[in-house]
Amino acid sequence: MIATKIGKKSGVPDNYTRLGEYIAAAEEKGEKLHQFWIRNCDAGTNIEDLDLALLEIEAVRRQKPDIADKTYHLVVSFRPGDQDKLTTDDLMAIEAEYANALGYADHQRVAGTHINTDNFHMHIAFNKVHPETLKVVTPHRDFKILAKVSREMEKKYGLAIDPGMTDGKERDPNKLSPAARNYESHTWQESFQRHVLKHRKQILEGLKKATNWQDVHQVLAEYDTSINLRGNGMVLISPDGQAMKASQLDRSCSKNTLEGRFGVFEARREKAQGKSKRRYKPRPLVRHRKTLTLWRRYLNTRKTLHRQPSLTSRALRSWKMFLLIETHQDPLATVLIIAHQEFLRTAAYGAKQSRRGPKNINLIS
């Protein structure tokens, strides 16, 4: 099991109702709702009660108008085969264990499990505002809490084990975070973190030579990356707003270490000069020798539809959705779908099989 907190995106309003409807609808292509339940709402506990439950939850949240982030969105991903071991009661018990550990036992929430071709997973949307005390609860060091509960649930229900960062093993510097894996799973496009880790050696060599914060900004800008404060730490940020903890690049890039070298953090004083050495831009995770033709068609389609917003343009917001739609008229799309699914399966679970995927399919270099 891998439990991942999906953080609020900068500049995007916190919309609990939209999230609750998403969980109930299982909107992703090829995805369907497996189980659904509601907790701590007078409106009821079933999917038929969702509309009233969301109104009830929003009524509580409106009493905290000054709080921008009032939702804790948790996704729990299971390994292949785990679904068959778990009953509905088991799934609800697992959800309750995460709620108790995070301090949300008495909080309103909706939860549901989804089935798709990639994996079996559970969404839990907690209202961070307590329905009676109106206290806003934000768990501290929740990644440790999530890892602890995951290991306990794996043992209790006989599930496959996914060792986490807190299990006493040295972290693989090239391993993607759950958030980056989630991005790639939903878009089939290279995540910002993969882009950064691909140039890890060069970035670290540049940072070793830095003597102040402005040098740090210049080194990172060469790889289309910026750095800023967030919470109690630092994050690396892509041009399109994706973020990763700076310490995920290397432990030497933690806030304490960098401020120990260069003093209190300083924002960049001027824009980078010239072009980046290695730009981060959308690109597919894997490619066939003819992928470029399909990729250009996807980009052109997005550009055209962007000028005419519609439901179709929203559906084509990712390479994954484009390929799934294209299968009706282009056999190559089907080949690429198989390749992406194989790549993601291998990357996520470390299967002992070739990372090249099907014949004639290669990773982007």
SEVEXTOR-637343 format. One record per residue (C-alpha): residue number from 0; chain; x, y, z. Coordinates in Angstrom, 2 decimals, m for minus. Layout:
N
{site NUM,A,{X,Y,Z}},
...
This chain:
365
{site 0,A,{0.00,0.00,0.00}},
{site 1,A,{1.15,3.50,m0.78}},
{site 2,A,{m0.72,6.32,0.99}},
{site 3,A,{m0.26,9.72,m0.66}},
{site 4,A,{m1.51,13.12,0.40}},
{site 5,A,{m2.59,15.12,m2.67}},
{site 6,A,{m1.68,18.69,m1.78}},
{site 7,A,{m3.64,21.75,m2.80}},
{site 8,A,{m2.28,23.32,m5.99}},
{site 9,A,{m1.09,26.89,m5.71}},
{site 10,A,{m3.61,29.32,m7.18}},
{site 11,A,{m6.38,26.69,m7.38}},
{site 12,A,{m9.35,27.26,m5.01}},
{site 13,A,{m10.12,24.59,m2.44}},
{site 14,A,{m13.31,22.95,m3.77}},
{site 15,A,{m14.49,20.14,m1.52}},
{site 16,A,{m17.78,19.62,m3.34}},
{site 17,A,{m16.01,19.11,m6.66}},
{site 18,A,{m13.64,16.57,m5.05}},
{site 19,A,{m16.52,14.69,m3.43}},
{site 20,A,{m18.34,14.48,m6.76}},
{site 21,A,{m15.15,13.31,m8.47}},
{site 22,A,{m14.72,10.47,m5.97}},
{site 23,A,{m18.33,9.39,m6.42}},
{site 24,A,{m18.23,9.58,m10.21}},
{site 25,A,{m14.82,7.92,m10.88}},
{site 26,A,{m14.37,10.25,m13.86}},
{site 27,A,{m11.10,9.00,m15.32}},
{site 28,A,{m11.34,7.12,m18.64}},
{site 29,A,{m11.68,3.37,m18.07}},
{site 30,A,{m12.24,3.87,m14.34}},
{site 31,A,{m15.28,2.80,m12.34}},
{site 32,A,{m16.51,3.22,m8.81}},
{site 33,A,{m16.09,0.15,m6.63}},
{site 34,A,{m17.34,1.20,m3.17}},
{site 35,A,{m18.44,4.53,m1.68}},
{site 36,A,{m19.32,5.74,1.81}},
{site 37,A,{m19.75,8.90,3.90}},
{site 38,A,{m18.73,9.43,7.52}},
{site 39,A,{m19.94,11.77,10.29}},
{site 40,A,{m22.67,13.49,8.29}},
{site 41,A,{m26.29,13.63,9.48}},
{site 42,A,{m27.33,13.45,5.82}},
{site 43,A,{m26.49,9.75,5.62}},
{site 44,A,{m23.77,7.29,4.70}},
{site 45,A,{m24.51,6.18,1.12}},
{site 46,A,{m23.91,7.61,m2.33}},
{site 47,A,{m27.61,8.56,m2.56}},
{site 48,A,{m26.99,10.93,0.37}},
{site 49,A,{m24.02,12.66,m1.25}},
{site 50,A,{m25.74,15.89,m2.35}},
{site 51,A,{m27.11,16.60,1.13}},
{site 52,A,{m23.86,15.52,2.78}},
{site 53,A,{m21.85,17.94,0.64}},
{site 54,A,{m24.20,20.78,1.59}},
{site 55,A,{m23.74,19.83,5.24}},
{site 56,A,{m19.96,19.76,4.91}},
{site 57,A,{m19.87,23.10,3.09}},
{site 58,A,{m21.99,24.66,5.85}},
{site 59,A,{m19.28,23.73,8.37}},
{site 60,A,{m16.46,24.91,6.13}},
{site 61,A,{m18.10,28.32,5.54}},
{site 62,A,{m17.62,29.07,9.22}},
{site 63,A,{m13.88,29.26,8.57}},
{site 64,A,{m13.79,31.79,5.67}},
{site 65,A,{m10.20,32.88,6.36}},
{site 66,A,{m8.73,29.39,5.89}},
{site 67,A,{m7.69,28.75,2.28}},
{site 68,A,{m6.92,25.03,2.58}},
{site 69,A,{m9.63,23.09,4.43}},
{site 70,A,{m9.35,19.73,2.64}},
{site 71,A,{m7.04,16.76,3.24}},
{site 72,A,{m7.16,14.53,0.16}},
{site 73,A,{m5.61,11.09,0.69}},
{site 74,A,{m5.10,8.43,m1.99}},
{site 75,A,{m4.24,4.86,m0.94}},
{site 76,A,{m2.92,2.70,m3.79}},
{site 77,A,{m2.98,m1.09,m3.50}},
{site 78,A,{m0.80,m3.70,m5.18}},
{site 79,A,{m2.24,m6.10,m7.81}},
{site 80,A,{m4.11,m8.89,m6.07}},
{site 81,A,{m4.86,m6.93,m2.90}},
{site 82,A,{m8.39,m6.11,m4.01}},
{site 83,A,{m9.43,m9.77,m3.82}},
{site 84,A,{m8.27,m9.97,m0.20}},
{site 85,A,{m10.39,m7.07,1.04}},
{site 86,A,{m14.12,m6.91,1.77}},
{site 87,A,{m16.09,m3.67,1.94}},
{site 88,A,{m15.88,m3.79,5.75}},
{site 89,A,{m12.10,m4.22,5.50}},
{site 90,A,{m11.79,m1.18,3.24}},
{site 91,A,{m13.89,0.95,5.57}},
{site 92,A,{m11.81,m0.25,8.53}},
{site 93,A,{m8.59,0.71,6.73}},
{site 94,A,{m10.02,4.16,5.97}},
{site 95,A,{m10.96,4.54,9.66}},
{site 96,A,{m7.41,3.65,10.74}},
{site 97,A,{m5.94,6.43,8.59}},
{site 98,A,{m8.58,8.85,9.95}},
{site 99,A,{m7.79,7.98,13.57}},
{site 100,A,{m4.04,8.27,13.07}},
{site 101,A,{m4.31,11.65,11.30}},
{site 102,A,{m6.64,13.10,13.94}},
{site 103,A,{m9.73,13.04,11.70}},
{site 104,A,{m11.78,10.33,13.46}},
{site 105,A,{m14.67,12.72,14.17}},
{site 106,A,{m14.34,14.76,10.97}},
{site 107,A,{m16.73,14.69,8.03}},
{site 108,A,{m15.44,12.84,4.99}},
{site 109,A,{m16.36,10.96,1.84}},
{site 110,A,{m14.42,7.95,0.63}},
{site 111,A,{m14.50,5.65,m2.35}},
{site 112,A,{m12.50,2.97,m4.07}},
{site 113,A,{m11.85,3.08,m7.82}},
{site 114,A,{m10.90,0.33,m10.26}},
{site 115,A,{m9.03,1.05,m13.49}},
{site 116,A,{m6.46,m0.59,m15.73}},
{site 117,A,{m3.56,0.85,m13.73}},
{site 118,A,{m4.39,0.03,m10.13}},
{site 119,A,{m6.98,m0.38,m7.39}},
{site 120,A,{m7.01,2.66,m5.13}},
{site 121,A,{m8.99,4.51,m2.47}},
{site 122,A,{m9.75,8.24,m2.28}},
{site 123,A,{m10.55,9.84,1.08}},
{site 124,A,{m11.54,13.52,1.28}},
{site 125,A,{m11.39,14.79,4.87}},
{site 126,A,{m12.94,18.09,5.90}},
{site 127,A,{m10.14,19.54,8.04}},
{site 128,A,{m12.70,21.64,9.98}},
{site 129,A,{m14.12,19.75,12.96}},
{site 130,A,{m17.95,19.83,12.71}},
{site 131,A,{m18.43,20.80,16.39}},
{site 132,A,{m15.32,22.59,17.64}},
{site 133,A,{m14.58,24.18,14.22}},
{site 134,A,{m10.90,23.57,14.91}},
{site 135,A,{m8.87,23.16,11.70}},
{site 136,A,{m6.66,20.07,12.03}},
{site 137,A,{m3.47,19.78,9.97}},
{site 138,A,{m1.39,16.69,10.83}},
{site 139,A,{2.31,17.23,11.57}},
{site 140,A,{4.83,15.01,9.74}},
{site 141,A,{1.94,13.09,8.26}},
{site 142,A,{4.19,11.10,5.92}},
{site 143,A,{5.41,9.13,8.94}},
{site 144,A,{1.84,8.59,10.12}},
{site 145,A,{0.77,7.35,6.70}},
{site 146,A,{3.73,4.98,6.41}},
{site 147,A,{3.11,3.54,9.90}},
{site 148,A,{m0.58,2.87,9.23}},
{site 149,A,{0.19,1.38,5.81}},
{site 150,A,{2.64,m1.13,7.27}},
{site 151,A,{0.16,m2.07,10.01}},
{site 152,A,{m2.68,m2.59,7.51}},
{site 153,A,{m0.47,m4.67,5.21}},
{site 154,A,{0.37,m6.97,8.10}},
{site 155,A,{m3.19,m7.16,9.44}},
{site 156,A,{m4.81,m8.01,6.11}},
{site 157,A,{m1.98,m9.98,4.51}},
{site 158,A,{m1.36,m7.41,1.77}},
{site 159,A,{1.75,m6.92,m0.36}},
{site 160,A,{4.32,m4.72,1.38}},
{site 161,A,{5.51,m1.39,m0.05}},
{site 162,A,{8.42,m0.19,2.13}},
{site 163,A,{8.35,3.58,2.59}},
{site 164,A,{10.88,6.32,3.31}},
{site 165,A,{10.46,5.90,7.08}},
{site 166,A,{11.20,2.17,7.20}},
{site 167,A,{14.88,2.54,8.05}},
{site 168,A,{16.30,1.98,4.57}},
{site 169,A,{18.39,4.48,2.65}},
{site 170,A,{16.22,6.31,0.16}},
{site 171,A,{16.91,5.66,m3.50}},
{site 172,A,{17.82,9.13,m4.87}},
{site 173,A,{16.35,8.21,m8.26}},
{site 174,A,{13.00,7.01,m6.90}},
{site 175,A,{10.01,9.18,m7.70}},
{site 176,A,{7.79,10.49,m4.93}},
{site 177,A,{4.16,9.27,m4.74}},
{site 178,A,{3.00,12.65,m6.07}},
{site 179,A,{5.23,12.38,m9.15}},
{site 180,A,{4.13,8.79,m9.78}},
{site 181,A,{0.54,9.92,m9.44}},
{site 182,A,{1.09,12.67,m12.03}},
{site 183,A,{2.64,10.22,m14.50}},
{site 184,A,{m0.07,7.64,m13.89}},
{site 185,A,{m2.81,10.16,m14.67}},
{site 186,A,{m1.15,11.90,m17.64}},
{site 187,A,{1.39,9.40,m19.07}},
{site 188,A,{3.69,12.40,m19.38}},
{site 189,A,{7.11,12.87,m17.84}},
{site 190,A,{6.84,14.44,m14.40}},
{site 191,A,{8.90,17.42,m13.33}},
{site 192,A,{10.64,15.30,m10.71}},
{site 193,A,{11.79,12.81,m13.36}},
{site 194,A,{13.18,15.74,m15.36}},
{site 195,A,{15.11,17.03,m12.33}},
{site 196,A,{16.46,13.61,m11.32}},
{site 197,A,{17.58,12.97,m14.89}},
{site 198,A,{19.96,15.92,m14.49}},
{site 199,A,{20.69,15.31,m10.81}},
{site 200,A,{24.44,14.89,m11.21}},
{site 201,A,{24.91,18.12,m13.19}},
{site 202,A,{22.67,20.14,m10.86}},
{site 203,A,{24.50,18.95,m7.74}},
{site 204,A,{27.88,19.70,m9.32}},
{site 205,A,{26.67,23.23,m10.05}},
{site 206,A,{25.31,23.71,m6.54}},
{site 207,A,{28.63,22.62,m5.01}},
{site 208,A,{30.26,25.61,m6.70}},
{site 209,A,{27.59,28.08,m5.54}},
{site 210,A,{28.66,30.70,m3.01}},
{site 211,A,{25.34,32.48,m2.39}},
{site 212,A,{21.59,32.21,m3.02}},
{site 213,A,{21.76,34.00,m6.35}},
{site 214,A,{24.24,31.36,m7.59}},
{site 215,A,{21.78,28.67,m6.48}},
{site 216,A,{18.97,30.33,m8.44}},
{site 217,A,{21.16,30.58,m11.54}},
{site 218,A,{22.19,26.91,m11.43}},
{site 219,A,{18.60,25.74,m11.07}},
{site 220,A,{17.34,28.11,m13.78}},
{site 221,A,{19.62,26.34,m16.26}},
{site 222,A,{17.38,23.30,m15.78}},
{site 223,A,{14.09,25.22,m15.92}},
{site 224,A,{13.77,25.00,m12.14}},
{site 225,A,{13.17,27.53,m9.36}},
{site 226,A,{13.40,27.14,m5.59}},
{site 227,A,{11.22,28.64,m2.89}},
{site 228,A,{10.05,28.25,0.69}},
{site 229,A,{6.99,26.14,1.42}},
{site 230,A,{5.79,25.22,4.88}},
{site 231,A,{8.81,24.34,7.00}},
{site 232,A,{10.99,23.39,4.05}},
{site 233,A,{11.94,24.19,0.47}},
{site 234,A,{10.58,23.04,m2.85}},
{site 235,A,{11.80,22.96,m6.42}},
{site 236,A,{9.16,24.27,m8.83}},
{site 237,A,{8.61,23.75,m12.55}},
{site 238,A,{7.34,26.41,m14.99}},
{site 239,A,{3.90,24.76,m14.98}},
{site 240,A,{3.63,24.69,m11.17}},
{site 241,A,{4.65,21.10,m10.34}},
{site 242,A,{6.73,20.90,m7.18}},
{site 243,A,{9.01,18.49,m5.34}},
{site 244,A,{10.80,18.76,m2.03}},
{site 245,A,{14.30,20.10,m2.50}},
{site 246,A,{15.60,17.32,m0.27}},
{site 247,A,{14.25,14.76,m2.77}},
{site 248,A,{16.98,15.91,m5.14}},
{site 249,A,{19.59,15.32,m2.43}},
{site 250,A,{19.86,15.60,1.34}},
{site 251,A,{22.35,18.41,0.82}},
{site 252,A,{19.48,20.46,m0.64}},
{site 253,A,{17.36,20.52,2.52}},
{site 254,A,{16.43,23.92,3.93}},
{site 255,A,{18.66,23.53,6.99}},
{site 256,A,{21.68,22.53,4.91}},
{site 257,A,{21.28,25.26,2.29}},
{site 258,A,{20.61,28.00,4.84}},
{site 259,A,{23.58,26.71,6.78}},
{site 260,A,{25.72,27.38,3.69}},
{site 261,A,{24.19,30.58,2.36}},
{site 262,A,{22.26,32.15,5.24}},
{site 263,A,{18.53,32.94,5.36}},
{site 264,A,{16.79,32.21,2.06}},
{site 265,A,{16.81,34.99,m0.53}},
{site 266,A,{14.41,35.15,m3.46}},
{site 267,A,{15.84,35.54,m6.95}},
{site 268,A,{16.57,39.20,m7.68}},
{site 269,A,{16.50,39.00,m11.47}},
{site 270,A,{15.39,36.66,m14.23}},
{site 271,A,{17.79,34.11,m15.68}},
{site 272,A,{19.79,35.27,m18.68}},
{site 273,A,{19.53,33.25,m21.90}},
{site 274,A,{17.82,29.90,m22.45}},
{site 275,A,{17.83,26.96,m20.08}},
{site 276,A,{20.30,24.17,m20.85}},
{site 277,A,{17.59,21.58,m20.31}},
{site 278,A,{14.01,22.82,m20.57}},
{site 279,A,{11.18,21.01,m18.87}},
{site 280,A,{8.29,20.57,m21.25}},
{site 281,A,{5.45,18.08,m21.64}},
{site 282,A,{6.58,14.85,m23.29}},
{site 283,A,{5.33,11.26,m23.29}},
{site 284,A,{6.85,8.75,m20.89}},
{site 285,A,{7.63,6.21,m23.61}},
{site 286,A,{7.88,6.38,m27.36}},
{site 287,A,{7.61,4.28,m30.47}},
{site 288,A,{9.51,5.24,m33.62}},
{site 289,A,{6.31,6.89,m34.87}},
{site 290,A,{5.30,8.52,m31.59}},
{site 291,A,{6.33,11.97,m32.77}},
{site 292,A,{3.53,12.06,m35.35}},
{site 293,A,{0.89,11.28,m32.72}},
{site 294,A,{2.47,13.66,m30.19}},
{site 295,A,{2.39,16.55,m32.68}},
{site 296,A,{m1.23,15.75,m33.47}},
{site 297,A,{m2.01,15.85,m29.74}},
{site 298,A,{m0.29,19.23,m29.28}},
{site 299,A,{m2.02,20.71,m32.33}},
{site 300,A,{m5.39,19.38,m31.15}},
{site 301,A,{m4.89,20.94,m27.73}},
{site 302,A,{m3.86,24.25,m29.27}},
{site 303,A,{m6.95,24.32,m31.48}},
{site 304,A,{m9.36,23.34,m28.73}},
{site 305,A,{m7.78,25.81,m26.30}},
{site 306,A,{m9.19,28.60,m28.44}},
{site 307,A,{m12.62,26.97,m28.30}},
{site 308,A,{m13.16,25.73,m24.72}},
{site 309,A,{m15.52,22.76,m24.53}},
{site 310,A,{m16.05,19.41,m22.86}},
{site 311,A,{m13.81,17.88,m25.53}},
{site 312,A,{m10.95,20.24,m24.72}},
{site 313,A,{m11.25,19.32,m21.04}},
{site 314,A,{m11.20,15.63,m21.94}},
{site 315,A,{m7.97,16.10,m23.90}},
{site 316,A,{m6.13,17.73,m21.02}},
{site 317,A,{m3.50,14.95,m21.02}},
{site 318,A,{m1.60,12.66,m23.40}},
{site 319,A,{m3.22,9.67,m21.70}},
{site 320,A,{m6.74,10.85,m22.52}},
{site 321,A,{m5.73,11.65,m26.10}},
{site 322,A,{m4.37,8.12,m26.66}},
{site 323,A,{m7.46,6.49,m25.20}},
{site 324,A,{m9.64,8.49,m27.59}},
{site 325,A,{m7.34,7.88,m30.57}},
{site 326,A,{m7.59,4.08,m30.30}},
{site 327,A,{m10.74,4.25,m32.42}},
{site 328,A,{m8.83,5.49,m35.46}},
{site 329,A,{m5.11,4.83,m34.98}},
{site 330,A,{m3.70,1.36,m34.09}},
{site 331,A,{m0.45,2.98,m32.92}},
{site 332,A,{m2.36,4.54,m30.02}},
{site 333,A,{m3.22,1.06,m28.77}},
{site 334,A,{0.44,0.02,m28.93}},
{site 335,A,{1.44,3.10,m26.94}},
{site 336,A,{m1.26,2.51,m24.34}},
{site 337,A,{0.15,m0.98,m23.69}},
{site 338,A,{3.68,0.45,m23.53}},
{site 339,A,{2.75,3.14,m20.99}},
{site 340,A,{0.87,0.69,m18.80}},
{site 341,A,{3.82,m1.71,m18.82}},
{site 342,A,{6.27,1.06,m18.01}},
{site 343,A,{4.20,2.36,m15.11}},
{site 344,A,{3.64,m1.14,m13.75}},
{site 345,A,{7.37,m1.84,m13.80}},
{site 346,A,{8.28,1.54,m12.30}},
{site 347,A,{5.73,1.33,m9.51}},
{site 348,A,{6.28,m2.20,m8.36}},
{site 349,A,{9.88,m2.94,m9.33}},
{site 350,A,{8.97,m6.04,m11.31}},
{site 351,A,{11.91,m8.11,m12.53}},
{site 352,A,{11.27,m7.57,m16.19}},
{site 353,A,{12.76,m5.53,m18.97}},
{site 354,A,{12.27,m1.79,m18.66}},
{site 355,A,{12.15,m1.48,m22.43}},
{site 356,A,{8.53,m2.59,m22.60}},
{site 357,A,{7.07,m4.17,m25.76}},
{site 358,A,{9.21,m4.64,m28.84}},
{site 359,A,{10.22,m1.43,m30.65}},
{site 360,A,{9.21,0.70,m27.66}},
{site 361,A,{11.91,2.79,m26.01}},
{site 362,A,{12.10,5.23,m23.13}},
{site 363,A,{12.65,8.84,m23.99}},
{site 364,A,{16.25,9.75,m23.37}},
